[in-house]
């Protein structure tokens, strides 16, 4: 295999790993946050407005991690910064 093929294979594998872990781990975090919020609302129904507002803000912050991973994955697939480096260096 030449260097360009190696860069392509590594980029695709890395992109797949980033998007897989980047969606699974925030989903587990959101699940834990939702479970705790629902437990808190059942114990303190009067505070449900405050808990819901804080929950939604927290979920938005957690979800931003998944969006960042999607952006990194798209960059690795579509506009890989290593392509120009390898092709200019005569990588194959």
C-alpha positions as CSV (number, residue, x, y, z in Angstrom):
1,X,0.0,0.0,0.0
2,X,1.2,3.5,-0.8
3,X,1.0,6.4,1.7
4,X,-2.1,7.9,0.2
5,X,-4.0,4.7,0.7
6,X,-2.8,4.3,4.3
7,X,-3.9,7.9,5.1
8,X,-7.3,7.2,3.5
9,X,-7.8,3.9,5.5
10,X,-6.7,5.5,8.8
11,X,-8.9,8.5,8.2
12,X,-12.0,6.4,7.5
13,X,-11.3,4.1,10.5
14,X,-10.7,7.1,12.8
15,X,-13.8,8.9,11.5
16,X,-15.9,5.8,12.2
17,X,-14.5,5.5,15.7
18,X,-15.0,9.2,16.5
19,X,-18.6,9.2,15.3
20,X,-19.4,5.9,17.1
21,X,-17.9,6.9,20.5
22,X,-19.0,10.5,20.0
23,X,-22.7,9.5,19.8
24,X,-22.7,6.6,22.3
25,X,-21.0,8.3,25.2
26,X,-23.1,11.5,25.2
27,X,-26.2,9.3,24.8
28,X,-25.3,7.4,28.0
29,X,-24.7,10.8,29.7
30,X,-28.0,12.1,28.6
31,X,-29.7,8.9,29.8
32,X,-28.1,9.2,33.3
33,X,-29.1,12.9,33.5
34,X,-32.7,12.1,32.5
35,X,-32.9,9.3,35.0
36,X,-31.7,11.6,37.8
37,X,-34.0,14.4,36.8
38,X,-37.0,12.2,36.7
39,X,-36.1,10.8,40.1
40,X,-35.7,14.3,41.5
41,X,-39.1,15.4,40.0
42,X,-40.9,12.4,41.6
43,X,-39.4,13.4,44.9
44,X,-39.9,17.1,44.6
45,X,-42.8,17.8,42.2
46,X,-42.9,21.5,43.2
47,X,-39.4,22.0,41.8
48,X,-40.2,20.4,38.4
49,X,-40.0,23.7,36.5
50,X,-36.5,24.5,37.8
51,X,-35.3,20.9,37.3
52,X,-36.7,20.7,33.8
53,X,-35.1,24.0,32.7
54,X,-31.7,22.9,34.2
55,X,-32.1,19.5,32.6
56,X,-32.7,20.9,29.1
57,X,-29.6,23.2,29.4
58,X,-27.5,20.3,30.6
59,X,-28.8,18.1,27.8
60,X,-27.9,20.8,25.2
61,X,-24.4,20.9,26.6
62,X,-24.0,17.1,26.5
63,X,-25.4,17.0,22.9
64,X,-22.9,19.6,21.8
65,X,-20.2,17.0,22.3
66,X,-21.9,14.7,19.8
67,X,-22.1,17.6,17.3
68,X,-18.4,18.3,17.7
69,X,-17.6,14.7,17.0
70,X,-19.8,14.8,13.9
71,X,-17.9,17.9,12.7
72,X,-14.5,16.2,13.3
73,X,-15.7,13.1,11.5
74,X,-16.9,15.2,8.5
75,X,-13.6,17.0,8.4
76,X,-11.7,13.7,8.4
77,X,-13.7,12.3,5.5
78,X,-14.3,15.3,3.3
79,X,-11.5,17.8,3.9
80,X,-8.8,15.8,5.4
81,X,-5.8,18.0,6.3
82,X,-3.4,15.2,5.8
83,X,-4.2,14.7,2.1
84,X,-2.3,17.8,1.0
85,X,0.6,17.0,3.3
86,X,1.0,13.5,1.9
87,X,0.5,14.4,-1.7
88,X,3.0,17.3,-1.6
89,X,5.6,15.2,0.2
90,X,5.4,12.7,-2.8
91,X,3.6,10.1,-0.8
92,X,2.6,7.9,-3.6
